């Protein structure tokens, strides 16, 4: 037996944390998993990715039912029972958290509920409802994630001012909702509330929605929501919010000026890591002023027996990245040769239409001077897209012109988040354009657009007419 209570202590039970704990247990390690929430799953499962997708599914059903009216099928105006909808969302979360608890028990992973902080290089003290408890460990994995970034000068004590966690509580469906931040989180929640009946305004500080994403991928989404939302104000900031009996009064500055009253305001301007909240200095772990922790390819911090994964180690702040990092950290702790060597980490905005990308974006390729070629297939030429009356998107593949190997992909359209996986695999495997184009895809499907985009680059496409260049 070791002189320590556990071989591995994992601080945080989000997607990265519970993956690290379960993988370590499978490798024969004695594992403790410390979590501040009553249930496993962290922010993603409890108040983030999973509940938001349940509500986005609801929004999609409402929108699809309404769209069928012009094709001769009318369902009438939807009746929203917000209590039942909230229960559906909570049931989805409950099924997954219950499953995680069961797997932790099967693996004999000890769950310690509370907030943990380091008191030394081999000890953490957990403060919970039952008091404080000191736990010692041989190795530790920091997986404490991130939290919503709060704008200064806002009336945060007013329940009508929400962050993304508050918005998912579905306390009410406001008549007028202002979303501050035109990134992925803000636009996803805007989709939900607009479908449920809110009049939505989005304000974004930069010149475009979803900053950092190729503009052509965002255009179909912006065209669609511009017709549905009350307003989209770009290059505009909210300078202050006043509290009034009739609502929250937002003051605008920039391309759009003036002030307007909203029933609720959602602030979705990004997330900040929690690295500064665990007294990491007591263990000798270096944390940046912004709360990030530097790690190497094996997820080691500057202290060799302490690892860090997920949002706290930097962008992209994505659950699937954290999960892979968690496996690496657990395997290294258990003495295996492992490293995080992913070529690509796909990203998805679960808006309507969805936007997904992986690998090198066209913006990045252009700015870095890469010699690349593009194969682009519009959904307007897809039989499946036409059949479901969703032709506003496209699939775009980027290839290295010297090798013809795929280096990046972007998709806008229904189920883009599912379709991007094939592209990510192709990049990981070093596939050439011909490998993708000559892979027979089922017809009629949206997945065909991936093969046809490769055919466009190859010059062999028959579902479009593209005059051959001389």
Buried (B, 14 or more C-beta within 10 A) or exposed (E): EEEBBBBBBBBBBBBBBBBBBBBBBBBEBBBBBBBBBEBBBBBBBBBBBBBBBBBBBBBBEBBBBBEEEEEEEEEEEBEBEEEEBBEBBBEBBEEBBEEBBEBBEEBEBBBBBBBBBBBEBBBBBBEBEEEEBEBBBBBBBBBBBBBBEEBEEBEBEEEBBBBBBBBBEBBEBBEBBBBBBBBBBBBBBBBBBBBBEBBBBBBBBEEBBBBBBBEBBBBBBBEBBEEBBBBBBBEBBBEEBEEEEEBBBBBBEBEBEEEBEBBBBBBBBBBBBBBBBBBBEBBEBEBEEEBBBBBEEBBBBEBEBBBBBBBBBBEEBBBBBBBBBBBBBBBBBBEEEBEBEBEBBBBBBBBBBBBBBBBBBBEBBEEEEBEBBBBBBBBEBBEBBEEBEBBBBBBBBBBBEEEBBBBBBBBBBBBBBBBBEBBBEBBBEEBBBBBBBEBEBEEEBBBBBBBBBBBBBBEEBEBEEEEEEE
